[in-house]
Every structure is written in structure tokens, then in C-alpha cells.
Amino acid sequence: MSVNETYQFYLLIITSSFIITLFSETKNRFLFSILIKNNKKVNINIISIMMKAAAFIILLIPLVNRTCGADTYTYYRTYVSNNVKGLDFWFYLLCKVLHKLIPEAKIGLGIISFFTLLIVFIAFESVKKEIEIKYSFLAYYTSLYFYLYNYVRMMLAVSFIILGYSFIVKDKKKCAIVSMIVAACFHRSAILVLAMYLVLINFVKYKKIIISSGIVGVIIFVNNPSFFLSLISIERYSAHISISVVQESSIGLGTFIRVLPIILILLYYSNHFKGNMMYNLLIVSTFANLAISYLGYYVAVASRLANVYFVFHLLYAVPWLLRQSIVQKDKYKIIVVFIFYCGLNYYLISQNFEAMMIVPYE
């Protein structure tokens, strides 16, 4: 494909997938009931499942068939290698096991991509009673989906982080922690999300210690930004550190676009959610994303971590608010703002397509 055809193709993928997802969430009478324990009935929406499956296939086929992506051939070499030593042992072990069963690297990595995408769909489906998941899907399509075309290992970890977020929505803390630990097994950087979550759920109990540590950390960072950067001892990540950028960088508009609309919407309803744990997690996650994004001006890789890991607010804030009764009078205004916001996010990520080498599509 040409460059222009690729951009049109990518836009068609997410647009058609969202439209199908949107219709899949409309009410219909094609329900199939099954009995479970204690003679309880569970209604299964057959049409919704079929439409979600169609959206899934539309997303999956171009993903597994691609040969573009800056890191794609590196993953091919990793897949066929017998060496399982590396930063993230379990991912390499997964590749080695798959290679024994399926020698072809493209097929094996395609299977990993299949399960990566499937986990996200399962995560959203599991919270459809708590949030308006069609807008979670929209946020994922426009802001995270295309990272799958290049960052195979990281996005596998991200899928488990998103699953962890869904457990948070359902107030299943232990399940959320387990899911985040699994994510960290596949990509060590995911441990940052786990650490943040552990701090949040223990904040009330250890408030003074956490606040004091935070204040000390800010003071140290303001006076000597390189102090924290020097803590990155792993050569692979320390190579991304550039102290000279500290004096030269300025805060980009894209950093604010990714968080400011969500912050404003959440703060607008702040009086109605005092003491609400879910609201507190969403608002803190938004500011955490902003803080990690700022760190990206010192360590380039931090921006990627912010964009793919600290996305609880992106995927769940507005969809959660849309289920709250006090928001109903503003519902359609928020939906319009959020759709426009997701469009801007897609525009921002599309600016990196050439750097990711997923343009043109091959």
C-alpha cells in the first residue's frame, strides 16, 4: 500500500470496528438463556456476540498479516532463537514453547497478537454492567490498538494491565494485583502500574509515609532530576536518558490533550463523588499519566509507558461516568466531547506511525 492508502486503511479499520461495536451494544431481543447454579438464568445476547466477533476479526486480520513495524523482524529472530535469557524471561519462554509447536514466526506471533486482543475484549465485556463499554472500545481502537503493530511484548503486558483495570472496576483487588504481576512477567516496566496501584489502595493506612515520601521525591527531582534517572541501571533503558533535553525541552500540547479533557470532566463532577474509591482512582490515574508524560521530556521511553500503561482514565473514566445517574443530563454532550477527544488521540498517535514503521502497511 501507499502511505495515503495506509492511513485511509487504518482509519477504515477503527471506524468500521467501532460502528459494529456500537450496534452490538444496542438492545435487541435475540437472547439465549442458560441455567447456571441454583437455577439462575443468564441471558446471552447472540447478536451482540456475533457483532463483537466481527469487530474482533476486522482488527485481527490486518494485525496478524502485517510484516511492517520497526521491531517486527527482531521479534521474528527472538521467536526462532533458542536463547530464553533476557529482561522478561516469560515472554521469551512463551516464544520458545510456541516455536516448538509452530516453527513459523509470523504465525506464532500472530497467535500472541490474537490472545493479546482477546484479553482486552474479555476485560471490557466483564465490566459491561458497570460502564458503557462501547466507549472503552473506542478509546482502545483510537489510542492503543496500533501499538500492537510494533510493540508485541509490551502490548501483551498492556492487555493484562487492562484486565487488571477491569478487576479494579469490579472491586476485585487481589485479582487486579495478580493480573498486574502477570503483566510484569511479560514486560518488566509494567511493575510501575502495580506499584502505583499498591500505593493507592494503601494510601489511607499509610497516608503520612506516602505523602512525606512524595514531597521528598519532588524536592529531590526539582533540585536534581538526574538523581532518579541514575536509578535506571538496566542498560537497555538507561540508553534512553538524555539530561541535555532537560534544558531544551518544553511541554508539548499533545501532553495536555491526552489528559486535560478527562481532568476537566472528572473535576466537574467532583462534588458528587467525594469519598468514592473508583472516582479517586480515576482522578489519580489521570494525574499519574500527566506526571509520567512529563518525565518523558527527560527519559524518552517514559512517554511510551504513560501512553500504554497509565490509561485507566482513558479507557474507563468517561464510560464509568456515563453510567452514573447524576451525569445523565449531560450524557450526550460528554459523548460528543469524548468522541472528538478520541479522534484527537488517534491523530496524535498517527504522527508516530512512520517512526514505528507501520506506514506504509505491508
N, C-alpha and C positions, 0 to 999 in steps of 0.2 A: 504493500500500500504506500501511497504518497503521504507526506506529512499532513496535508489538509484532509485527506481521506481518513487518516488515522484519528484525528481529532473528531471528525464527524462520526466515525465508527464508535469511539469511546462514549461520546455524548449519547448516541443511539442506544448503547448498551444500558447505561444507567437510567435513561429516560423510560425506555420500554420496561425495564425491570421494576421501576418504581410504580408505573401505571398499573402493571399487573399486581404488584403488592398492594397497592391502594384498593383495587377492586376486590382483592382476596379478603380484605378486612370488612367489606360491606356485609350486612346481614342478609342471609338467604335461608331458605327452608330445606336445603339439601343436607339434612343432618342424619347421622347414623349413630344410634345409641348402643353402647355396650355395657354389660354388667361387670362391676368390679366387686371388691369385698363388701360385705354387709348389705348386699343387694342395692348398692348405689349405682346410679346410671351416669355415664359420661357421654356427652354428646360430641361427636366428631364431625366437623364440617368438611365434607368430602371435596366440595368445590374449592374451598379455601386452600386445602392441602394440595390439590392439583395445580392451582394457580401459583402457589408458593414454589412448587416443584418446577413450574415453567420458568419463573423468575430465576430460580437457582441454576437451571440449565443454561439460560441465556448468559449468566455471569460466568459459569464454569467453563463452557466450551472454548471461548477465546482465551481464557486464562491458561488452561492446560495445553492448548495447541501452540502457544506462543514460543518463539525462540529468541525474542528480543529481551532486553534487560541487561544492565551493566554487569550484574553478578550471576546471570543465568548459567554461563559456561563454567564459572567457578563452582557452582552447585553441582553441575554435571560431573566435574572432576571429584568433588567431595563424595558424590554418590557412589562412584565406582572405586574409590580408594579403600584400601584395607586398614587405613590408619584411623582409629577412633579417638586419638588424643586431640584435645582441643579445649577451648574455653567452655564449651557446652557439650559435655560428653554424651548426653542422652539423645541429642539431635543426630550426632554422628553415628551413634549406635542404631538409631531408627533407620538411618540411611543404609547402614551395613546389613541389617536384617532384611529390609526391603530388597536390597540388591541381590541377596541370596535367592529370593523368591522371584524377583523381576529384574533381570540384568539391564534392561533398557532404562537409562537415567531419566529420559523425558517422561516415560510412563510412571516410574516410581515417584518422581517429584510431582507429577500430576495427581497422583493418589494423595500425597501430602497436602496439596492445594485443595483437593476435594474435601478432605476432613477439616482443614482449616476453615473453609467457607461453611461447611455443615455445622460446625460447633457454634459459629456466630448465629446461624439461623435458629438452632436449638435454643441458644441463650435468649434471643428475643422472644421466641414462641413461649418460653417458660414464664415470661412476665407479662403476657398479654392482658391479664386481668388487672394488673397494677398500672400499666402505662399504655399509651397509644403507640403500639409498636411500629405502625406504618411509617411514622416519622423517625423512629430509630433506624429503620432500614434506609430511609432517605439519607440520613446523616452518614451512615456507613458507606453507602454507594458513592456519595459525593466526596467524602473526606478520607476514607481508609481503603476502599476496595482496590484502587490502582497501585497501592504499595505492594499488593500481592504479586504483581508482575515482576517485582525485582527482589524484595526482601523476604525470601521464603521462610527462613529460620525465624526471623523476628516476628513475622506475621502469624506464624504458628503459635508463638508465645502470646501475641496480642489476642488471639482467639480465646485462649484460656483466661486472659485478663478480663475480656468482655464477659465470659461466662462467670467469672468471679463477681463482676459488677452486677450481673443478674441475680446472683445469690444475695448480694447486699440489698438489692431492691426487695427481695423476699425475706429480708432479715435473717438470713442463714449465715451467721458469721463464720462458723467453723468450715462450712463448705466453701465460702469465699476464700478463706485463708489457704485451704488445700488446693483450690484451683490456681491461686497465685503462685503457690510453691511449685506446682507442675509447670507453670509458665516460666518460672525462673530456671527450671531444669533445662528447658529448650533454649533460653536466651537469658544469660545472667543479669542483664540490665533490668529485667522485669522485677528483680528484687526491690527496686526503688518503689514500685507501686505497693508491694507488700509492706515495706517499711512505713510508708505514708499511712496506709490503712491501719496498721497496728498502733501508730501514734494517735490516730483519730479516735479509735474505739477505746483507747486507754486515757484519753485526754482528761476526762473528769477526775479519774482516780489519781493521775499524776500531773495535774494541771500546773502546779508551781515548778516542777522539774522541767516539764516540756517548754513552758513559757520562758523560763530562765535560760534554758539551752538555746532556744530560738533567738533570744535577744543577744546572747554571747556570740552565736553564729553570725548574726547580721553585722555586729560590730567588727568581728574579725574579717568578714568578707569585704565590708566597706573600706577598711584600712589596708587590707592585703588580699585582694582577690585571688592571687596566685597560691594562697595557702591551701584552699580547697582543691584547686587544680592539681597541686602536688600530691594529693591523696590518691590520685588516679595512677596506680602503679602498674596496671596492666599495659604493656607496651602498645597493644592494638588500639587502645583508647587514648593513651597519653599522646599519641602521634597527632591527635586532632586538636591539641591545646595550642592556642596562639595568643600569648599575652599581649602582643603588639596590637591585636584587634581591639583591646580594651580602650585604648586611647582614640582609635579611629572610628569605631562603630557608633551608630545612632539607632535609636529604637524605631524599627520599621512599622509601617502602617499595618502590614499583614498580621503582626503580633497582636494588635488590638482588635482587628477584625475578627480573629478567631475566638476571642473571649468577651469583648465588650458587649455585644448584643445579649449574650446569655447572662452576664453580670447584671445588666440593666433590668432584664425581665425578672430575674430572681429577686433583686433588691426591691422592685416594685411591689412584690407580694410578701416582703419580709415580715410585715406586721402580723400577717395571718399564720405564719409558721414558726413562731417563737417556740424554741424547745423541741421542734420536730427534727428527729435524728436524720431522716432522709434529706430534708432541706439543708441541714447543716453540712452533711457530706457533699451535697451538690455544690454549695457555695464555696466550700473549702477546696474542692476539686478544681473549680474554675480558677481560683486564685493560684492554686498549685501549678496549673497549666501555664498561667501567666508567668510565674516565677521561673519555672524550668525553661520557658521560651526566652526569658531574659538571659538566663545562663548560656543560651545558645550563642549569644554575642561574644562569649568568652571561649566556649567549647562548642565547636560546630555540631558535634553529634548530639548535644543536648536538645537542639531544636527538633530533631527527628524523634527523640524519646518523648518530648512533650506532645508532639503531633500524633503519635501512635499509641502511647501508653496512658497518658493522663487525659483520657477522653470520656470520663464518666459523665461530666456535664454535657458534653457534645451529644452523646447517644441517649441520655436518659432525662436530662433536666426538663426540657420543654415537653417531651412525651409524658413525663410524670405530671407536670403542671396541668396538662390538658385533661387529665382525669380528675382533677380536684374541682369540687363543686363551686368554690369561690372564684374560679377562673373562667367559668362558662360564659359569662357576659362578654369577655374579651377573647373568646376562643378563636374566632375566625381572623381577628387581627393578628393574634400570635402566630397562627398557622401561616398567614401570608408573610409575616416577618421571617419566620423560620425557614420557609421555602426559599426566600430571597437570600437569607443567610447561608443556607447550604449551597446555593448557586455561587455565591462569592467564595466559599471554601473550595468548591470544585475549580473555580478559576485560579485560585492561589496554588493549589496542588498541581494543576496542569502546567504551571510555569516551570515545574521541575521535571516534566516528562522527558525532555531532551537530555537532561543531566542523568536521569535514571535509565536513559537509552531504551525507553519503551515507545519512542516515536522515531521513525515510523514503525508501525506494527508489522511484525514478521512471524 
